[in-house]
Amino acid sequence: MTSAAAPAIALTIAGSEATGGAGAQADLKTFQELGVFGIANLTCIVSFNPKDNWNHRFVPVDQQVIADQLEATTAAYGAASGAPSVLDTVKIGMLGSPATISTVEKALADGSFKHVVLDPVLICKGQEPGHALDTDQALKAQILPLATFVTPNHFEAESLSGLTITDEESLKSAAIRIHQISGAAVLAKGGVRLEGPDAVDVYYDGETLEVLRAPKVGEVAVSGAGCSLAAAVTAELAKGATPLEAARTAKAFVTAGIKNRVSSGAPFDALWQGGALS
């Protein structure tokens, strides 16, 4: 009896989101649905506060604990591990503090990662404004230059590019600018925030500019859509897809998940990663 081929492996370095709709929980579900063995190293714990307009309650994970997680993961599956499937693909989600950014920067530099997918979470509600700004600046200075693929939402694309995004053309300009700054492939998300019948995202890698469209499913953003998009890109890259192929698959995956969203007592719906199979 021959054993099945070892699955591709992907790591997410991200926060835990207690209701399960976003963060590391969304990443792991996305990895699993796309046939990838998923690993999560947690940077923080985020709990929405139903007594305070569902704002974030943010608790960072101790820096040594973050470093320990990364050490264990790379020892088990990294380039020098001898594992049948080598971990060379990582997604970066919410980091939350300059200290965590420095810890993760060191791990990325030591980890021999071929693909570094950055979902540039620039604002964490519940943090002090000054702390949030310091975190944003550290992310741009220390993590963005290491990224090979970046998936900014509308706000993040404006912040990274310095441009105002009001329509498809300005979204294209922002994607091009972010690539020029970072050298990474970019999937800039317009989503429901641009007018028109379609949710529009723009892919640009320095050579190919492609607009990805899908009919909007409502006019309100769904929790976990951004996390799941970046995680789907990560999973596809881990399996050997090109960046453009990964972007196309991720767009289709998230569109299906939004159509099959999960409602709760919270004032927002969550994407269901199993939606593509229903």
HELIX and SHEET records of a PDB file:
HELIX    1   1 GLY A   23  GLU A   33  1                                  11    
HELIX    2   2 GLN A   63  TYR A   77  1                                  15    
HELIX    3   3 PRO A   98  ASP A  110  1                                  13    
HELIX    4   4 PRO A  129  ALA A  138  1                                  10    
HELIX    5   5 LEU A  139  ILE A  143  3                                   5    
HELIX    6   6 LEU A  144  LEU A  146  5                                   3    
HELIX    7   7 HIS A  154  SER A  161  1                                   8    
HELIX    8   8 GLU A  168  SER A  182  1                                  15    
HELIX    9   9 ALA A  225  ALA A  238  1                                  14    
HELIX   10  10 PRO A  243  LYS A  259  1                                  17    
HELIX   11  11 GLN A  273  LEU A  277  5                                   5    
SHEET    1   A 9 ASN A  55  PRO A  60  0                                        
SHEET    2   A 9 PHE A  37  ASN A  49 -1                                        
SHEET    3   A 9 ILE A   9  GLU A  17  1                                        
SHEET    4   A 9 THR A  89  ILE A  92  1                                        
SHEET    5   A 9 HIS A 115  LEU A 118  1                                        
SHEET    6   A 9 PHE A 149  VAL A 150  1                                        
SHEET    7   A 9 ALA A 185  GLY A 191  1                                        
SHEET    8   A 9 ASP A 198  TYR A 204 -1                                        
SHEET    9   A 9 LEU A 209  PRO A 215 -1                                        
END                                                                             
